Amino acid sequence: QVQVVESGGGLVQAGGSLRLSCAASGRAFSRYTMGWFRQAPGKEREFVAAISWSGRTTYYADSVKGRFTISRDNAKNTMYLHMDSLKPEDTAVYYCARPDKAGFITDYKSPREYNYWGQGTQVTVSS
């Protein structure tokens, strides 16, 4: 059974930084694209960033481009999201997710492409 577990959320002032981690169980972590999503109160879950199985290709939502960096360490079965220059509008529960399908996934921005989700970690940015 695949499990993904997020950690690293917290309360930070605007302009600050946080690093989220996502630890994944199960075999062959290195075969899968991985994604970060977030959901603010009263809003739909939205794409934040994704990273290819090799780590060579990354994708970002326009709202976080230039401020957030996604990375992965396949030897540790772990993915990261380093967040800089945080804004109050970044406040949300952040989720990591893994699809069932190995390799490239076409619609990496869609939550429907991902089958395994963590419980989420709260990020709160105060103004």
Accessible surface in RSA format (square Angstrom, percent):
REM  Atomic radii and reference values for relative SASA: ProtOr
REM  Chains: A
REM  Algorithm: Lee & Richards
REM  Probe-radius: 1.40
REM  Slices: 20
REM RES _ NUM      All-atoms   Total-Side   Main-Chain    Non-polar    All polar
REM                ABS   REL    ABS   REL    ABS   REL    ABS   REL    ABS   REL
RES GLN A   1   188.35 105.3 119.34  87.2  69.01 164.3  56.09 119.4 132.26 100.3
RES VAL A   2    25.84  17.0  19.34  17.5   6.50  15.7  19.34  16.8   6.50  17.6
RES GLN A   3   115.22  64.4 110.71  80.9   4.51  10.7  22.09  47.0  93.13  70.6
RES VAL A   4     7.23   4.8   0.44   0.4   6.78  16.3   0.44   0.4   6.78  18.4
RES VAL A   5    79.07  52.0  76.80  69.5   2.27   5.5  76.80  66.7   2.27   6.2
RES GLU A   6     5.52   3.2   0.00   0.0   5.52  13.2   0.00   0.0   5.52   4.5
RES SER A   7    61.18  51.7  56.48  75.4   4.70  10.8  42.23  89.9  18.96  26.6
RES GLY A   8    36.90  45.5   0.00   N/A  36.90  45.5  24.53  67.3  12.38  27.7
RES GLY A   9    28.93  35.7   0.00   N/A  28.93  35.7   2.64   7.3  26.29  58.9
RES GLY A  10    29.21  36.0   0.00   N/A  29.21  36.0  29.15  80.0   0.06   0.1
RES LEU A  11   133.36  74.3 100.59  72.0  32.77  82.4 100.59  70.6  32.77  88.2
RES VAL A  12    26.01  17.1  19.66  17.8   6.34  15.3  26.01  22.6   0.00   0.0
RES GLN A  13   137.13  76.7 134.49  98.3   2.64   6.3  37.48  79.8  99.65  75.6
RES ALA A  14    50.49  46.4  27.02  41.7  23.47  53.4  27.35  38.5  23.13  61.3
RES GLY A  15    56.37  69.5   0.00   N/A  56.37  69.5  29.86  81.9  26.51  59.4
RES GLY A  16    22.00  27.1   0.00   N/A  22.00  27.1  21.30  58.4   0.70   1.6
RES SER A  17    57.07  48.2  38.02  50.7  19.05  43.9  22.43  47.8  34.65  48.5
RES LEU A  18    35.75  19.9  30.15  21.6   5.59  14.1  35.75  25.1   0.00   0.0
RES ARG A  19   133.62  56.1 117.21  59.7  16.41  39.1  28.07  38.4 105.55  64.0
RES LEU A  20     0.00   0.0   0.00   0.0   0.00   0.0   0.00   0.0   0.00   0.0
RES SER A  21    25.20  21.3  25.14  33.5   0.06   0.1  13.10  27.9  12.09  16.9
RES CYS A  22     0.00   0.0   0.00   0.0   0.00   0.0   0.00   0.0   0.00   0.0
RES ALA A  23    52.65  48.4  49.87  77.0   2.78   6.3  50.27  70.8   2.38   6.3
RES ALA A  24     7.87   7.2   0.58   0.9   7.29  16.6   1.75   2.5   6.11  16.2
RES SER A  25    50.58  42.7  38.78  51.8  11.80  27.2  45.33  96.5   5.25   7.4
RES GLY A  26    34.45  42.5   0.00   N/A  34.45  42.5  19.65  53.9  14.80  33.1
RES ARG A  27   220.80  92.7 203.70 103.8  17.09  40.7  85.33 116.6 135.47  82.1
RES ALA A  28    42.07  38.7  18.99  29.3  23.08  52.5  30.86  43.5  11.21  29.7
RES PHE A  29     6.10   3.0   1.44   0.9   4.66  12.1   3.56   2.2   2.54   7.3
RES SER A  30    46.42  39.2  44.37  59.2   2.05   4.7  17.52  37.3  28.90  40.5
RES ARG A  31   131.99  55.4 127.58  65.0   4.41  10.5  40.66  55.6  91.33  55.4
RES TYR A  32    22.91  10.7  22.91  13.0   0.00   0.0   0.00   0.0  22.91  28.2
RES THR A  33     4.66   3.3   4.66   4.7   0.00   0.0   1.74   2.3   2.91   4.4
RES MET A  34     0.00   0.0   0.00   0.0   0.00   0.0   0.00   0.0   0.00   0.0
RES GLY A  35     0.00   0.0   0.00   N/A   0.00   0.0   0.00   0.0   0.00   0.0
RES TRP A  36     0.00   0.0   0.00   0.0   0.00   0.0   0.00   0.0   0.00   0.0
RES PHE A  37     0.00   0.0   0.00   0.0   0.00   0.0   0.00   0.0   0.00   0.0
RES ARG A  38    14.29   6.0  14.29   7.3   0.00   0.0   1.89   2.6  12.40   7.5
RES GLN A  39    60.23  33.7  56.09  41.0   4.14   9.9  10.97  23.3  49.26  37.4
RES ALA A  40    23.86  21.9  20.00  30.9   3.86   8.8  20.62  29.0   3.24   8.6
RES PRO A  41   123.67  90.1  95.15  86.7  28.52 103.7 107.64  88.9  16.03  99.6
RES GLY A  42    92.17 113.7   0.00   N/A  92.17 113.7  45.60 125.1  46.57 104.3
RES LYS A  43   144.17  70.3 131.78  80.9  12.38  29.5  81.53  73.4  62.64  66.7
RES GLU A  44   152.77  87.7 139.69 105.7  13.08  31.1  57.35 110.9  95.42  77.9
RES ARG A  45    75.29  31.6  58.36  29.7  16.93  40.3  15.07  20.6  60.21  36.5
RES GLU A  46    80.24  46.1  75.74  57.3   4.50  10.7  29.72  57.5  50.52  41.2
RES PHE A  47    19.14   9.6   9.98   6.2   9.16  23.8   9.98   6.0   9.16  26.2
RES VAL A  48     0.36   0.2   0.21   0.2   0.15   0.4   0.36   0.3   0.00   0.0
RES ALA A  49     0.00   0.0   0.00   0.0   0.00   0.0   0.00   0.0   0.00   0.0
RES ALA A  50     0.00   0.0   0.00   0.0   0.00   0.0   0.00   0.0   0.00   0.0
RES ILE A  51     2.71   1.5   2.71   2.0   0.00   0.0   2.71   2.0   0.00   0.0
RES SER A  52    14.76  12.5  14.24  19.0   0.52   1.2  14.71  31.3   0.05   0.1
RES TRP A  53   119.24  47.9 119.24  57.7   0.00   0.0  95.52  50.9  23.71  38.5
RES SER A  54    35.92  30.4   9.70  12.9  26.23  60.4   8.07  17.2  27.85  39.0
RES GLY A  55    26.24  32.4   0.00   N/A  26.24  32.4   7.61  20.9  18.63  41.7
RES ARG A  56   205.42  86.2 166.56  84.9  38.86  92.5  70.15  95.9 135.27  82.0
RES THR A  57    60.40  43.0  57.67  58.5   2.73   6.5  31.68  42.6  28.71  43.4
RES THR A  58    54.44  38.7  34.07  34.5  20.38  48.6  11.94  16.0  42.51  64.3
RES TYR A  59    45.83  21.4  40.80  23.2   5.03  13.1  36.44  27.4   9.39  11.6
RES TYR A  60    42.37  19.8  31.29  17.8  11.08  28.8  25.30  19.0  17.06  21.0
RES ALA A  61    18.12  16.7  14.45  22.3   3.67   8.4  18.12  25.5   0.00   0.0
RES ASP A  62   122.80  86.0  99.40  98.9  23.40  55.3  37.98  89.4  84.83  84.6
RES SER A  63    64.67  54.6  43.09  57.5  21.58  49.7  50.49 107.5  14.18  19.9
RES VAL A  64     0.36   0.2   0.36   0.3   0.00   0.0   0.36   0.3   0.00   0.0
RES LYS A  65   121.99  59.5 102.92  63.1  19.08  45.4  63.20  56.9  58.79  62.6
RES GLY A  66    82.14 101.3   0.00   N/A  82.14 101.3  42.97 117.9  39.16  87.7
RES ARG A  67    32.69  13.7  27.37  14.0   5.32  12.7  26.17  35.8   6.52   4.0
RES PHE A  68     6.48   3.2   0.00   0.0   6.48  16.9   0.00   0.0   6.48  18.6
RES THR A  69    75.69  53.8  74.85  75.9   0.83   2.0  45.68  61.4  30.01  45.4
RES ILE A  70     5.12   2.9   0.00   0.0   5.12  12.3   0.00   0.0   5.12  13.9
RES SER A  71    47.98  40.5  46.69  62.3   1.29   3.0  33.71  71.8  14.28  20.0
RES ARG A  72    31.33  13.2   3.57   1.8  27.76  66.1   4.16   5.7  27.17  16.5
RES ASP A  73    45.57  31.9  41.18  41.0   4.39  10.4  14.99  35.3  30.58  30.5
RES ASN A  74    47.90  33.0  32.54  31.4  15.36  37.0  18.21  43.8  29.69  28.7
RES ALA A  75   103.24  94.9  56.06  86.5  47.18 107.3  68.74  96.8  34.50  91.4
RES LYS A  76   142.18  69.4 120.14  73.7  22.04  52.5  74.99  67.5  67.19  71.6
RES ASN A  77    45.90  31.7  45.86  44.3   0.04   0.1  11.40  27.4  34.50  33.3
RES THR A  78    16.50  11.7  16.50  16.7   0.00   0.0   6.64   8.9   9.87  14.9
RES MET A  79     0.00   0.0   0.00   0.0   0.00   0.0   0.00   0.0   0.00   0.0
RES TYR A  80    33.68  15.7  33.68  19.2   0.00   0.0  18.44  13.9  15.24  18.8
RES LEU A  81     0.00   0.0   0.00   0.0   0.00   0.0   0.00   0.0   0.00   0.0
RES HIS A  82    74.15  40.5  73.99  51.4   0.16   0.4  56.38  58.1  17.76  20.7
RES MET A  83     0.00   0.0   0.00   0.0   0.00   0.0   0.00   0.0   0.00   0.0
RES ASP A  84    54.91  38.5  54.91  54.7   0.00   0.0  17.86  42.0  37.05  37.0
RES SER A  85    58.77  49.7  54.34  72.5   4.42  10.2  19.10  40.7  39.66  55.6
RES LEU A  86     2.33   1.3   0.00   0.0   2.33   5.9   0.00   0.0   2.33   6.3
RES LYS A  87    85.79  41.9  85.38  52.4   0.41   1.0  39.10  35.2  46.69  49.7
RES PRO A  88    55.75  40.6  48.51  44.2   7.23  26.3  48.87  40.4   6.87  42.7
RES GLU A  89   123.28  70.8  96.57  73.1  26.71  63.6  62.37 120.6  60.91  49.7
RES ASP A  90     0.65   0.5   0.63   0.6   0.03   0.1   0.03   0.1   0.63   0.6
RES THR A  91    36.06  25.6  32.54  33.0   3.52   8.4  30.61  41.1   5.45   8.2
RES ALA A  92     1.72   1.6   1.43   2.2   0.29   0.7   1.72   2.4   0.00   0.0
RES VAL A  93    41.55  27.3  41.38  37.5   0.16   0.4  41.38  36.0   0.16   0.4
RES TYR A  94     0.00   0.0   0.00   0.0   0.00   0.0   0.00   0.0   0.00   0.0
RES TYR A  95    31.45  14.7  31.45  17.9   0.00   0.0   7.16   5.4  24.29  29.9
RES CYS A  96     0.00   0.0   0.00   0.0   0.00   0.0   0.00   0.0   0.00   0.0
RES ALA A  97     0.00   0.0   0.00   0.0   0.00   0.0   0.00   0.0   0.00   0.0
RES ARG A  98    11.46   4.8  11.46   5.8   0.00   0.0   1.03   1.4  10.43   6.3
RES PRO A  99     0.75   0.5   0.75   0.7   0.00   0.0   0.75   0.6   0.00   0.0
RES ASP A 100    82.42  57.7  67.49  67.2  14.92  35.3  22.94  54.0  59.48  59.3
RES LYS A 101   124.74  60.9 116.15  71.3   8.59  20.5 105.11  94.6  19.64  20.9
RES ALA A 102    31.00  28.5  16.12  24.9  14.87  33.8  16.29  22.9  14.70  38.9
RES GLY A 103    21.45  26.4   0.00   N/A  21.45  26.4  21.11  57.9   0.33   0.7
RES PHE A 104   122.86  61.5 113.22  70.1   9.64  25.1 115.28  69.9   7.58  21.7
RES ILE A 105     3.22   1.8   1.37   1.0   1.85   4.5   2.30   1.7   0.91   2.5
RES THR A 106   113.92  81.0  99.86 101.2  14.06  33.5  69.02  92.7  44.90  67.9
RES ASP A 107    64.40  45.1  61.19  60.9   3.21   7.6  20.62  48.5  43.78  43.7
RES TYR A 108    43.49  20.3  43.20  24.6   0.28   0.7  16.29  12.2  27.20  33.5
RES LYS A 109   111.15  54.2 104.22  63.9   6.93  16.5  49.27  44.3  61.88  65.9
RES SER A 110    11.73   9.9   7.95  10.6   3.78   8.7  10.93  23.3   0.79   1.1
RES PRO A 111    46.81  34.1  43.68  39.8   3.13  11.4  43.92  36.3   2.90  18.0
RES ARG A 112   207.10  87.0 174.93  89.2  32.18  76.6  82.89 113.3 124.22  75.3
RES GLU A 113    63.09  36.2  53.29  40.3   9.80  23.3   5.40  10.4  57.69  47.1
RES TYR A 114     9.05   4.2   0.00   0.0   9.05  23.5   0.00   0.0   9.05  11.2
RES ASN A 115    81.41  56.1  53.04  51.3  28.37  68.3  10.97  26.4  70.44  68.1
RES TYR A 116    52.96  24.7  50.06  28.5   2.90   7.6  24.76  18.6  28.20  34.8
RES TRP A 117    74.06  29.7  44.64  21.6  29.41  69.1  34.39  18.3  39.67  64.4
RES GLY A 118    10.14  12.5   0.00   N/A  10.14  12.5   2.69   7.4   7.46  16.7
RES GLN A 119   118.66  66.4  86.43  63.2  32.23  76.7  72.43 154.2  46.23  35.1
RES GLY A 120    11.61  14.3   0.00   N/A  11.61  14.3   0.16   0.5  11.44  25.6
RES THR A 121    17.72  12.6  13.11  13.3   4.61  11.0   6.70   9.0  11.02  16.7
RES GLN A 122    87.48  48.9  78.33  57.2   9.16  21.8  49.50 105.4  37.98  28.8
RES VAL A 123     0.00   0.0   0.00   0.0   0.00   0.0   0.00   0.0   0.00   0.0
RES THR A 124    47.39  33.7  47.39  48.0   0.00   0.0  36.04  48.4  11.35  17.2
RES VAL A 125     7.19   4.7   0.00   0.0   7.19  17.3   0.00   0.0   7.19  19.5
RES SER A 126    42.74  36.1  36.24  48.4   6.50  15.0  35.73  76.1   7.01   9.8
RES SER A 127   130.30 110.1  68.18  91.0  62.11 143.1  55.77 118.8  74.52 104.4
END  Absolute sums over single chains surface
CHAIN  1 A     6629.5       5137.9       1491.5       3369.9       3259.6
END  Absolute sums over all chains
TOTAL          6629.5       5137.9       1491.5       3369.9       3259.6
